[in-house]
Amino acid sequence: MSHLTKIQKETTPQHVAIIMDGNGRWAEQQGKDRVFGHQNGAESVRNAIKAALQSGVRYLTLYTFSAENWQRPEEEVRALMQLLVELLVLESPKLNAEGVRLGVIGQTHLLPESVQEKLHETLALTQYNDKLHLILALSYSARNEILQAVKSIAEAVAEKAINPADITEEMFAQNLSTVGIPDPDLLIRTSGEIRISNFLLWQMAYTEFYFTPVLWPSFTQEDFFEAILAYQHRQRRFGKTQQQI
């Protein structure tokens, strides 16, 4: 019996974020190079999207390529960018047919022009869909995102557009790249690593974390459902006591 049947739709997390880790290690276990792992990880992306649609998740953010990933071997980075273009070309019609809207956060101006072009095409194609909002974090750094928000607010203060005393958490959040997107309810990280790797640092203040030893290319829809079930067995307090909930 699928874990999906056990999920209580009324308490399904609205926003799930995933750190898709373990592609390289999975490939090494197969005696292949790291790019082979990334290629097979694409199927797990499809699994996650399908599982999100089936379980009623409304926002799915995938940590696709971090700002730090630019430091990887040039051959691997080039292969990753090519894979991303191929996936966008292949998957865009499917995403659109399934009611998935694509979004992107990160320093996308650093991506190759071919990637930027396909991203813009897919963003335009899916912009009116509302069944699932799929957000790709590309060339993304949470520290950079926070720094840019600080600079934006500082400029507004310097121009006397706002008073420093009027700065609030809500105002700060309005200057982040995730403006209009609810904070993640659940973070899933695969491969057994237990850290958040500069991902959505501001937004995950009260996010529930779920760490699994499963390597990303082996991640299935059932693994996704299992993470949601684990989330539904927790009590989110947001600083309150159990009696106040």
C-alpha positions as YAML, in Angstrom:
chain: A
units: angstrom
residues:
- id: 1
  name: MET
  ca: [0.00, 0.00, 0.00]
- id: 2
  name: SER
  ca: [1.33, 3.41, -0.94]
- id: 3
  name: HIS
  ca: [2.21, 5.92, 1.77]
- id: 4
  name: LEU
  ca: [0.03, 8.35, -0.20]
- id: 5
  name: THR
  ca: [-3.12, 6.77, 1.20]
- id: 6
  name: LYS
  ca: [-1.98, 7.59, 4.75]
- id: 7
  name: ILE
  ca: [-1.39, 11.28, 4.10]
- id: 8
  name: GLN
  ca: [-3.94, 13.63, 5.66]
- id: 9
  name: LYS
  ca: [-4.61, 16.20, 2.96]
- id: 10
  name: GLU
  ca: [-5.72, 18.87, 5.45]
- id: 11
  name: THR
  ca: [-2.24, 18.91, 7.05]
- id: 12
  name: THR
  ca: [-0.15, 18.45, 3.91]
- id: 13
  name: PRO
  ca: [2.76, 20.93, 3.93]
- id: 14
  name: GLN
  ca: [2.05, 23.85, 1.64]
- id: 15
  name: HIS
  ca: [5.70, 24.29, 0.69]
- id: 16
  name: VAL
  ca: [8.35, 21.57, 0.48]
- id: 17
  name: ALA
  ca: [12.01, 22.39, -0.22]
- id: 18
  name: ILE
  ca: [14.54, 19.74, -1.23]
- id: 19
  name: ILE
  ca: [18.34, 19.63, -1.14]
- id: 20
  name: MET
  ca: [18.98, 17.02, -3.82]
- id: 21
  name: ASP
  ca: [22.22, 15.52, -2.56]
- id: 22
  name: GLY
  ca: [24.13, 12.34, -3.40]
- id: 23
  name: ASN
  ca: [24.31, 12.30, -7.21]
- id: 24
  name: GLY
  ca: [28.09, 11.96, -7.23]
- id: 25
  name: ARG
  ca: [28.22, 9.23, -4.62]
- id: 26
  name: TRP
  ca: [25.47, 7.30, -6.38]
- id: 27
  name: ALA
  ca: [27.43, 7.43, -9.64]
- id: 28
  name: GLU
  ca: [30.61, 6.27, -7.92]
- id: 29
  name: GLN
  ca: [28.72, 3.27, -6.54]
- id: 30
  name: GLN
  ca: [27.79, 2.42, -10.13]
- id: 31
  name: GLY
  ca: [31.40, 2.82, -11.27]
- id: 32
  name: LYS
  ca: [30.46, 5.87, -13.35]
- id: 33
  name: ASP
  ca: [31.49, 9.52, -13.39]
- id: 34
  name: ARG
  ca: [29.57, 12.21, -11.46]
- id: 35
  name: VAL
  ca: [27.68, 13.44, -14.52]
- id: 36
  name: PHE
  ca: [26.01, 10.01, -14.77]
- id: 37
  name: GLY
  ca: [24.60, 10.60, -11.30]
- id: 38
  name: HIS
  ca: [23.18, 13.98, -12.28]
- id: 39
  name: GLN
  ca: [21.60, 12.47, -15.38]
- id: 40
  name: ASN
  ca: [19.85, 9.81, -13.32]
- id: 41
  name: GLY
  ca: [18.90, 12.36, -10.67]
- id: 42
  name: ALA
  ca: [16.64, 13.94, -13.28]
- id: 43
  name: GLU
  ca: [14.23, 11.03, -12.87]
- id: 44
  name: SER
  ca: [14.04, 11.76, -9.15]
- id: 45
  name: VAL
  ca: [13.08, 15.34, -9.98]
- id: 46
  name: ARG
  ca: [10.18, 13.95, -11.99]
- id: 47
  name: ASN
  ca: [9.27, 11.70, -9.05]
- id: 48
  name: ALA
  ca: [9.26, 14.65, -6.66]
- id: 49
  name: ILE
  ca: [7.04, 16.72, -8.95]
- id: 50
  name: LYS
  ca: [4.57, 13.86, -9.40]
- id: 51
  name: ALA
  ca: [4.51, 13.19, -5.65]
- id: 52
  name: ALA
  ca: [3.96, 16.87, -4.88]
- id: 53
  name: LEU
  ca: [1.03, 17.01, -7.29]
- id: 54
  name: GLN
  ca: [-0.51, 13.83, -5.87]
- id: 55
  name: SER
  ca: [-0.15, 14.84, -2.23]
- id: 56
  name: GLY
  ca: [-1.48, 18.39, -2.60]
- id: 57
  name: VAL
  ca: [1.77, 20.33, -2.07]
- id: 58
  name: ARG
  ca: [1.44, 23.78, -3.65]
- id: 59
  name: TYR
  ca: [5.08, 24.92, -3.70]
- id: 60
  name: LEU
  ca: [8.15, 22.78, -4.38]
- id: 61
  name: THR
  ca: [11.60, 24.38, -4.26]
- id: 62
  name: LEU
  ca: [14.56, 22.37, -5.55]
- id: 63
  name: TYR
  ca: [18.14, 23.34, -4.71]
- id: 64
  name: THR
  ca: [19.34, 22.74, -8.25]
- id: 65
  name: PHE
  ca: [22.70, 24.53, -8.40]
- id: 66
  name: SER
  ca: [24.28, 26.55, -5.60]
- id: 67
  name: ALA
  ca: [26.55, 29.56, -6.00]
- id: 68
  name: GLU
  ca: [29.30, 27.41, -4.50]
- id: 69
  name: ASN
  ca: [28.82, 24.78, -7.21]
- id: 70
  name: TRP
  ca: [30.59, 27.06, -9.68]
- id: 71
  name: GLN
  ca: [33.79, 25.92, -7.95]
- id: 72
  name: ARG
  ca: [33.33, 22.35, -9.19]
- id: 73
  name: PRO
  ca: [35.42, 21.01, -12.12]
- id: 74
  name: GLU
  ca: [34.67, 22.92, -15.31]
- id: 75
  name: GLU
  ca: [33.69, 19.75, -17.17]
- id: 76
  name: GLU
  ca: [31.08, 18.86, -14.54]
- id: 77
  name: VAL
  ca: [29.62, 22.38, -14.49]
- id: 78
  name: ARG
  ca: [29.40, 22.46, -18.28]
- id: 79
  name: ALA
  ca: [27.67, 19.08, -18.31]
- id: 80
  name: LEU
  ca: [25.21, 20.22, -15.63]
- id: 81
  name: MET
  ca: [24.29, 23.33, -17.61]
- id: 82
  name: GLN
  ca: [23.76, 21.26, -20.77]
- id: 83
  name: LEU
  ca: [21.62, 18.79, -18.82]
- id: 84
  name: LEU
  ca: [19.51, 21.64, -17.46]
- id: 85
  name: VAL
  ca: [18.85, 22.98, -20.98]
- id: 86
  name: GLU
  ca: [17.90, 19.51, -22.22]
- id: 87
  name: LEU
  ca: [15.54, 18.97, -19.30]
- id: 88
  name: LEU
  ca: [13.84, 22.32, -19.78]
- id: 89
  name: VAL
  ca: [13.29, 21.56, -23.47]
- id: 90
  name: LEU
  ca: [11.99, 18.08, -22.71]
- id: 91
  name: GLU
  ca: [9.92, 18.80, -19.61]
- id: 92
  name: SER
  ca: [8.36, 22.19, -20.37]
- id: 93
  name: PRO
  ca: [5.37, 20.81, -22.32]
- id: 94
  name: LYS
  ca: [4.75, 18.21, -19.59]
- id: 95
  name: LEU
  ca: [4.94, 20.79, -16.82]
- id: 96
  name: ASN
  ca: [2.51, 23.00, -18.67]
- id: 97
  name: ALA
  ca: [0.09, 20.14, -19.31]
- id: 98
  name: GLU
  ca: [0.13, 19.20, -15.61]
- id: 99
  name: GLY
  ca: [-0.57, 22.74, -14.43]
- id: 100
  name: VAL
  ca: [2.91, 23.35, -13.05]
- id: 101
  name: ARG
  ca: [4.21, 26.90, -12.96]
- id: 102
  name: LEU
  ca: [7.99, 27.32, -13.06]
- id: 103
  name: GLY
  ca: [9.81, 29.91, -10.98]
- id: 104
  name: VAL
  ca: [13.49, 30.55, -10.37]
- id: 105
  name: ILE
  ca: [15.56, 32.17, -7.63]
- id: 106
  name: GLY
  ca: [19.26, 32.91, -7.52]
- id: 107
  name: GLN
  ca: [21.87, 34.81, -9.52]
- id: 108
  name: THR
  ca: [20.52, 33.65, -12.86]
- id: 109
  name: HIS
  ca: [22.46, 36.31, -14.75]
- id: 110
  name: LEU
  ca: [25.56, 34.16, -14.14]
- id: 111
  name: LEU
  ca: [24.07, 31.20, -16.03]
- id: 112
  name: PRO
  ca: [25.02, 30.53, -19.65]
- id: 113
  name: GLU
  ca: [22.87, 32.34, -22.19]
- id: 114
  name: SER
  ca: [21.46, 29.03, -23.46]
- id: 115
  name: VAL
  ca: [20.18, 28.22, -19.98]
- id: 116
  name: GLN
  ca: [18.74, 31.71, -19.45]
- id: 117
  name: GLU
  ca: [16.96, 31.51, -22.80]
- id: 118
  name: LYS
  ca: [15.26, 28.19, -22.04]
- id: 119
  name: LEU
  ca: [14.39, 29.36, -18.53]
- id: 120
  name: HIS
  ca: [12.65, 32.46, -19.87]
- id: 121
  name: GLU
  ca: [10.74, 30.37, -22.43]
- id: 122
  name: THR
  ca: [9.52, 27.95, -19.75]
- id: 123
  name: LEU
  ca: [8.65, 30.76, -17.34]
- id: 124
  name: ALA
  ca: [6.54, 32.39, -20.04]
- id: 125
  name: LEU
  ca: [4.91, 29.11, -21.09]
- id: 126
  name: THR
  ca: [3.84, 28.13, -17.57]
- id: 127
  name: GLN
  ca: [3.20, 31.53, -15.98]
- id: 128
  name: TYR
  ca: [-0.57, 31.12, -15.67]
- id: 129
  name: ASN
  ca: [-0.54, 27.61, -14.16]
- id: 130
  name: ASP
  ca: [-1.57, 27.26, -10.53]
- id: 131
  name: LYS
  ca: [-1.67, 23.60, -9.54]
- id: 132
  name: LEU
  ca: [1.96, 23.51, -8.36]
- id: 133
  name: HIS
  ca: [4.60, 26.24, -8.22]
- id: 134
  name: LEU
  ca: [7.98, 24.63, -8.97]
- id: 135
  name: ILE
  ca: [10.88, 26.88, -7.95]
- id: 136
  name: LEU
  ca: [14.41, 26.13, -9.10]
- id: 137
  name: ALA
  ca: [17.21, 27.58, -6.97]
- id: 138
  name: LEU
  ca: [19.94, 28.22, -9.55]
- id: 139
  name: SER
  ca: [23.30, 29.82, -8.81]
- id: 140
  name: TYR
  ca: [21.66, 30.43, -5.45]
- id: 141
  name: SER
  ca: [23.22, 31.59, -2.18]
- id: 142
  name: ALA
  ca: [21.09, 32.45, 0.84]
- id: 143
  name: ARG
  ca: [23.80, 34.70, 2.24]
- id: 144
  name: ASN
  ca: [23.96, 36.60, -1.04]
- id: 145
  name: GLU
  ca: [20.18, 36.87, -1.10]
- id: 146
  name: ILE
  ca: [20.17, 38.34, 2.42]
- id: 147
  name: LEU
  ca: [23.04, 40.68, 1.56]
- id: 148
  name: GLN
  ca: [21.19, 41.99, -1.50]
- id: 149
  name: ALA
  ca: [18.09, 42.59, 0.61]
- id: 150
  name: VAL
  ca: [20.16, 44.55, 3.13]
- id: 151
  name: LYS
  ca: [21.69, 46.66, 0.35]
- id: 152
  name: SER
  ca: [18.25, 47.36, -1.15]
- id: 153
  name: ILE
  ca: [16.85, 48.54, 2.18]
- id: 154
  name: ALA
  ca: [20.01, 50.53, 2.95]
- id: 155
  name: GLU
  ca: [19.66, 52.35, -0.37]
- id: 156
  name: ALA
  ca: [16.04, 53.19, 0.44]
- id: 157
  name: VAL
  ca: [17.13, 54.55, 3.83]
- id: 158
  name: ALA
  ca: [19.90, 56.61, 2.23]
- id: 159
  name: GLU
  ca: [17.37, 58.09, -0.18]
- id: 160
  name: LYS
  ca: [15.10, 58.82, 2.81]
- id: 161
  name: ALA
  ca: [12.39, 56.68, 1.25]
- id: 162
  name: ILE
  ca: [12.02, 54.78, 4.53]
- id: 163
  name: ASN
  ca: [12.92, 55.39, 8.16]
- id: 164
  name: PRO
  ca: [15.21, 52.77, 9.80]
- id: 165
  name: ALA
  ca: [12.76, 52.57, 12.70]
- id: 166
  name: ASP
  ca: [10.08, 51.38, 10.27]
- id: 167
  name: ILE
  ca: [12.04, 48.35, 9.04]
- id: 168
  name: THR
  ca: [10.21, 45.13, 9.91]
- id: 169
  name: GLU
  ca: [10.59, 41.44, 9.21]
- id: 170
  name: GLU
  ca: [7.80, 41.75, 6.67]
- id: 171
  name: MET
  ca: [9.60, 44.58, 4.87]
- id: 172
  name: PHE
  ca: [12.82, 42.59, 4.83]
- id: 173
  name: ALA
  ca: [11.05, 39.55, 3.38]
- id: 174
  name: GLN
  ca: [9.62, 41.74, 0.62]
- id: 175
  name: ASN
  ca: [13.19, 42.32, -0.55]
- id: 176
  name: LEU
  ca: [14.08, 38.64, -0.85]
- id: 177
  name: SER
  ca: [13.87, 36.66, -4.08]
- id: 178
  name: THR
  ca: [11.11, 34.51, -2.55]
- id: 179
  name: VAL
  ca: [8.69, 37.41, -2.16]
- id: 180
  name: GLY
  ca: [5.15, 36.10, -2.59]
- id: 181
  name: ILE
  ca: [6.19, 32.52, -1.79]
- id: 182
  name: PRO
  ca: [5.33, 31.10, 1.66]
- id: 183
  name: ASP
  ca: [8.22, 29.90, 3.81]
- id: 184
  name: PRO
  ca: [8.96, 26.18, 3.50]
- id: 185
  name: ASP
  ca: [7.03, 23.98, 5.92]
- id: 186
  name: LEU
  ca: [9.29, 20.99, 5.26]
- id: 187
  name: LEU
  ca: [12.89, 20.61, 4.11]
- id: 188
  name: ILE
  ca: [14.02, 17.24, 2.75]
- id: 189
  name: ARG
  ca: [17.73, 16.52, 2.35]
- id: 190
  name: THR
  ca: [18.88, 13.29, 0.79]
- id: 191
  name: SER
  ca: [22.18, 11.35, 1.10]
- id: 192
  name: GLY
  ca: [22.46, 11.37, 4.88]
- id: 193
  name: GLU
  ca: [24.15, 14.76, 5.19]
- id: 194
  name: ILE
  ca: [22.80, 16.86, 8.05]
- id: 195
  name: ARG
  ca: [23.23, 20.52, 7.12]
- id: 196
  name: ILE
  ca: [21.36, 23.15, 5.09]
- id: 197
  name: SER
  ca: [24.25, 24.37, 2.91]
- id: 198
  name: ASN
  ca: [23.41, 28.07, 2.52]
- id: 199
  name: PHE
  ca: [19.84, 27.36, 1.39]
- id: 200
  name: LEU
  ca: [16.89, 29.62, 2.28]
- id: 201
  name: LEU
  ca: [18.46, 30.66, 5.59]
- id: 202
  name: TRP
  ca: [15.95, 33.41, 6.35]
- id: 203
  name: GLN
  ca: [12.94, 31.46, 5.12]
- id: 204
  name: MET
  ca: [13.63, 28.28, 7.10]
- id: 205
  name: ALA
  ca: [13.48, 29.78, 10.58]
- id: 206
  name: TYR
  ca: [10.61, 27.45, 11.54]
- id: 207
  name: THR
  ca: [10.86, 24.80, 8.85]
- id: 208
  name: GLU
  ca: [10.70, 21.12, 9.84]
- id: 209
  name: PHE
  ca: [13.80, 19.20, 8.70]
- id: 210
  name: TYR
  ca: [13.77, 15.65, 7.33]
- id: 211
  name: PHE
  ca: [17.08, 13.93, 6.57]
- id: 212
  name: THR
  ca: [17.19, 10.62, 4.71]
- id: 213
  name: PRO
  ca: [20.17, 8.42, 3.80]
- id: 214
  name: VAL
  ca: [18.67, 7.77, 0.35]
- id: 215
  name: LEU
  ca: [20.92, 9.14, -2.41]
- id: 216
  name: TRP
  ca: [19.06, 11.51, -4.72]
- id: 217
  name: PRO
  ca: [19.02, 9.31, -7.87]
- id: 218
  name: SER
  ca: [17.34, 6.60, -5.77]
- id: 219
  name: PHE
  ca: [14.70, 8.95, -4.33]
- id: 220
  name: THR
  ca: [11.20, 7.77, -5.20]
- id: 221
  name: GLN
  ca: [7.66, 9.07, -4.86]
- id: 222
  name: GLU
  ca: [7.24, 6.79, -1.85]
- id: 223
  name: ASP
  ca: [10.26, 8.45, -0.21]
- id: 224
  name: PHE
  ca: [8.56, 11.81, -0.73]
- id: 225
  name: PHE
  ca: [5.32, 10.56, 0.79]
- id: 226
  name: GLU
  ca: [7.25, 9.08, 3.74]
- id: 227
  name: ALA
  ca: [8.79, 12.51, 4.43]
- id: 228
  name: ILE
  ca: [5.35, 14.11, 4.46]
- id: 229
  name: LEU
  ca: [4.05, 11.47, 6.86]
- id: 230
  name: ALA
  ca: [6.98, 12.17, 9.19]
- id: 231
  name: TYR
  ca: [6.12, 15.88, 9.00]
- id: 232
  name: GLN
  ca: [2.48, 15.18, 9.86]
- id: 233
  name: HIS
  ca: [3.50, 13.34, 13.03]
- id: 234
  name: ARG
  ca: [5.27, 16.44, 14.36]
- id: 235
  name: GLN
  ca: [3.81, 19.38, 16.26]
- id: 236
  name: ARG
  ca: [4.81, 22.82, 15.01]
- id: 237
  name: ARG
  ca: [4.85, 25.27, 17.91]
- id: 238
  name: PHE
  ca: [6.44, 28.44, 16.50]
- id: 239
  name: GLY
  ca: [7.85, 29.33, 19.92]
- id: 240
  name: LYS
  ca: [4.67, 28.49, 21.86]
- id: 241
  name: THR
  ca: [4.21, 25.79, 24.48]
- id: 242
  name: GLN
  ca: [2.38, 22.56, 23.74]
- id: 243
  name: GLN
  ca: [-0.56, 23.75, 25.83]
- id: 244
  name: GLN
  ca: [-0.89, 26.90, 23.69]
- id: 245
  name: ILE
  ca: [-1.17, 25.02, 20.42]
...
